[in-house]
Amino acid sequence: MSATPHPNATRGLLLAASAYLIFTIQDVLVRLLVKANIPIWQVLSARSAIILLGCLFLAGPRVVVDSIRAPSKWSLILRGLFILGAWLCYYTASKTLPYGQLVTIYYAAPIIITVLSIFMLKETVGIGRWSALALGFIGVSIACEPGSVGFSLSVWLTLGAAVLWSFSNILLRKAGLTENVLMQMFMSNGIFLIGCFVPTLIFWQAMTPFQWLLIAGVGSLGGIAQYLLFKSFRLAPASAIAPMEYSSLVWAFGLGYLVWGEVPNNGVFLGAVLIGASGVSNLYIERWRRKAELRAAASAMK
C-alpha cells in the first residue's frame, strides 16, 4: 500500500515536540503535588475542569452540541478512558519505581504506537522511521541505565500505562481526521472529570495557595499541550509522531536537575544526543517523503 501524502507533516512533528515539552513541565507540577500527598484523583479533576472551562470559553456552548453529535464520539469516550487509566497506572508506579526505570519502561509506548499504526491505521512504516524509532529507544535505554528492574507490580503498571497511552494515540489519530480539536479536548477531559469526581470527593485534601497555583498551572499547561498534540495528529502520521515523544526525556532530566537537583551522568548526555538525533532524523525523513510524493504526483500528471 502506498503512503498517504501528508503535506503538513513537518509542522505536525514540530507541534508534537512542543506539546511533549509542555507536557513534561506539566508532569513536574503534578509530581510536586503528588509528592505533597495531594491525591492524583484531585489533581486530574482540577486539571480537567480547567481545560473544560477553556474549551467552553473558546468555543462556547456549541462544543457541547458538537460532542454529543460527533460521529466518532464513542471512539473519543474510549480514548478518554484509556488516558485516564494510563495516568492512574503511571503515577501509582511513580511512587515506588525509580524515576529512570519508570521513564525507560514507559518509553515502550512509541514502539507500540508504531506497531499499532500498521495494523489499525494501515500506515506504511519505512526503514527510515523504524531506524529513527530504534535510535531513540537506544538513547532512552542508555540515558536511564535501567539495569535489572524485575517484574514487580510497579513495572507492570508502567507497561500498562504505555499500552493504554499507545491505544489512546491511535484513537486520537482516527478521530483527528474528522473531529475538531476543541471538541476532542472537551470529550477527553469530560471523561476525566466524570471518572475522577467521586474519588476526589472521598479523598479530598485541603491545599495551600501555592498548591492551588500549581493546580492552575497543571490545567493551563495541560490544555495547551493537548491542543498542540491533537493538532499534530491531524497533520502527520501517528508512526511519524511517535519518536518525537522521546524528546520529552531530555526535558525531564533537565527539569529534574533544576527542580530536584538531580545531576545527569555521562550516559544521560549520550542518550540525549541519540534521542535528539532520532527526532531530527525523523523530521528529515518526513521532508524527504513529502518531496518524493510530490515528485511522484507530478510525474503521474504528465
N, C-alpha and C positions, 0 to 999 in steps of 0.2 A: 504494500500500500504506500502511496506517495505521501510525503509530508504535507500537511496543510499549511498554506502560507500564513505567516504572522508578521505583517508589515511593521507593527509597533513592538516587536519582541524586545529590542534593546531597551526601550523606555520601560517596558514591563519589568525587566530584570533590575533596572535601577530603582524602580519603585519598591520592588521586593526587598532589595538590600537596605533601603531607607526604613522600610517597615520593620525589618528584623533588628536594626539598630534601636529604634524606638521601643520595640518590644523588650529588648534587653534592659533598657533604662527602667521601663515599667516593672520588669521582673525584679530588679534591685529594690524598688519601692515595696513590692509585695513581700519580698523576703524580710525587709526591715519590719514590716507589720507582723508577719508570721512569727518572727523571732521574738517579738514583743508580746506573744501569746494572743494576738488578735485572730480569732477563728477564720480559716480560709473561706468558709461559707459567708461570713460577714463581709470580707474583702470583695468577694465576687459579686455579692448582691449590690454593694455600693457602686462598684465599677460598672455593672450592667445598668443600674438606674441612671447613672450619669450619662452613659452612652445613649440610652433610650431618650433621655431628655434632649440630648444634642440632635438626635435624628428628628425628633418632633419639631425642634426649633428650626432646623434647616429645611425640612420637607413638609411640615405641617401635618394635619390630620390625614392627609392623603396617603402618607406612608402606612397608616394602619389599614386603610382600604386596600392598598396595593398588596400588603402582606396577606390579607385574607383571601384575595383573589389570585394570588400568584400561582401559575401553573405548576411550579416546582416547590410549592410550599411544604410538602411532606419531605422532600429531599432536604430542604433547609432546616426543618424541625429535627430531622435525624442528625444533620450536621451539628446543630446546637447541642444535642445530647452527647455526641461523640466528643466535642470540645470540652464540655462540662466534665465528662469522665476523665479526659486526658489531664485537665488541670488538677482534679482531685487526686488522681494517681501520682502525678509529678510532685506536687507539693507535700503529699504524705510521705513519699520516698525521700524527699529532700531533708526531712527531719533526722534521718539516721544514716543515709548514704553519703559518703564524702563527695564534695562538690564535683571534683574532676571525674570521678567514676559516674556520677549521676549524668553529667553532660555527655560523656562519651557514649554511654548506653543509649541515651535519648537520641543521639545523632545517627541512630539507625534509621530514623524517620525519612530523610531524603532518599535513601536507597529503597525503602518500602514504597514511597511515593512514585519513584521512577518505575518500579516493577508493576505497581497497580495501574499506572497510566497506560502501560502497554495493553493490559487486559481489559480495563474498564473504559478507557477513553480512546483506545485504538490509536494511540500516538506512536509515531516512529521514533525510536531512540537509537541514534547512530553511535558509532565507536567514539566519536568526539565527546559526546555527553557522558557516556559511560566512563571515559578516561577522566573527565573533569570531576565526576562524582567520586571515583575511586581515589583520586588525588586528594580531594577534600577530606574523605574519610580517613586516609592515612595521616593527614595533618592533624585531624582531631585526636586520633589514637596516640600520636607522638606527643601532642601538647598536653594531654591529660594523664599520660602514663598510667593507664588503668590497672595494670598488673592483674592479679588474680582476685576477681570480685566474688566468685561463687554465685550460687543461685539462691540468694536469700529472698525474703518477701519484698524487700525494697527493690531488688533487681527486677523481679517480675513486675512490680508496679511501674517501674520506669519503662520497661519494654512494652507494657500495656499502654502507657501514655504515648509512646512512639507510634504504636499501631493505630490507636484511636485518632491521633493527630493526622496521620497519613490518610486515613479514610475521610476525615473531615476536609482535607485539602482537595481530594479527588472530587468530593461532592461540591465543594466550592467552585472548582473548575467547571463542572457540568452546569451548575446553576448560574455561574457568572456569565455564561454565553447568552442568557435570555433575561435575567433579572437585574434591576438597577442596584447599585452598590448600597445606598442608604436603606433600601428595603431589606437587603440581605443582613445588614448590620442590625436592623430593628428586630428581625426574626431571631437571629442568633442570641442576642442579648435578652430578648424576651424569654427565651427558653432558659437562659442562665438564671434570670430573676425568679421565674416560677420554681425552678429546681432548687434554688438556694433559700427561698423565702422562709419556709418553716424551720429548717435547721438554724437559720440566722436568728429567728425569734427565740429559739430554745437555748442557743449557746452565746447569745449576745454579750459582748464585753464593752464596758464604758471606755471611751477613747479620749486622749488628751487633744488639745487644739492642734498640736504638731501632727498627731496621727490622723486627724481629720484632713489636714493639709496634704499628707501623704496619700490619703484616700482620693482626694480631688485630683492629685497628680496621676494616680493609677488610672482613674476613669478617663481623664483628658488624653493622656498618652495612649491608653488602650484604644480609644476611639480613633485617634489619628492613625495609629499603626494599622488597625483593622481596615480603615478606608483605603490606605495605600496598598495593603496586601490584597484586598478584594479587587481593587482596580488592576493590580498587576496580573491577576489570573484571567482578566478579560483581554489582556494584551499579549500574553506569552504562554506557551505550553507548560503544564504542571511539571513535566520532567525537566524542563529547562530552568524553571524557578527553583527546583529542589536544591541544587548545590548552593544557591545564594544563602540558604539558611545557615550554612557553615560560617558565614561571616560574623554571625552573632557571637560565636565563641571568642573571637578576637575582642569584641566589645566587652564580653563577660569578664575576661581576665583583666582587661584594663580597668573596668569599673570595680572589680574585686580588689584591685590594688588601691584605688582611690578611696573606696568606702571602708574596706575591712583590713587594708594593709597587707594583702596577700602579694607576695613577691614571686613573679613567674621565673621558672628556671630556664636553662638553655633549650630544653625540649619544647617548652611552650613557644619560644621565639621561632624555632624551626617549624613547629606545627603551624604557627601563624603565617609564615611565609608560604607554606604549601596550601593552606586554606585560601589565602589571598590569590595565589596562582590559579586555584580552582575556579574562583569567582570570575577573575579577569579572563581566563581562557574560555569560560562559558559565554561571556559577552562576545568575544571574538568569533566563537563558533556560531552563535546566533546571527551575527552580522554576515558571516560568510554564507550561511544557509540562505539568508534572505537574498543576498546578491545572486546566488546560484538559482534561486527560484525565479527571480526577476529575469535573469538571462534565459532560463528555460521557457518562461511565459512569452518573452519577446520572440524567441525562436519559433514557438508554436504558432504565433500570429503571422509569421512571414509566409 
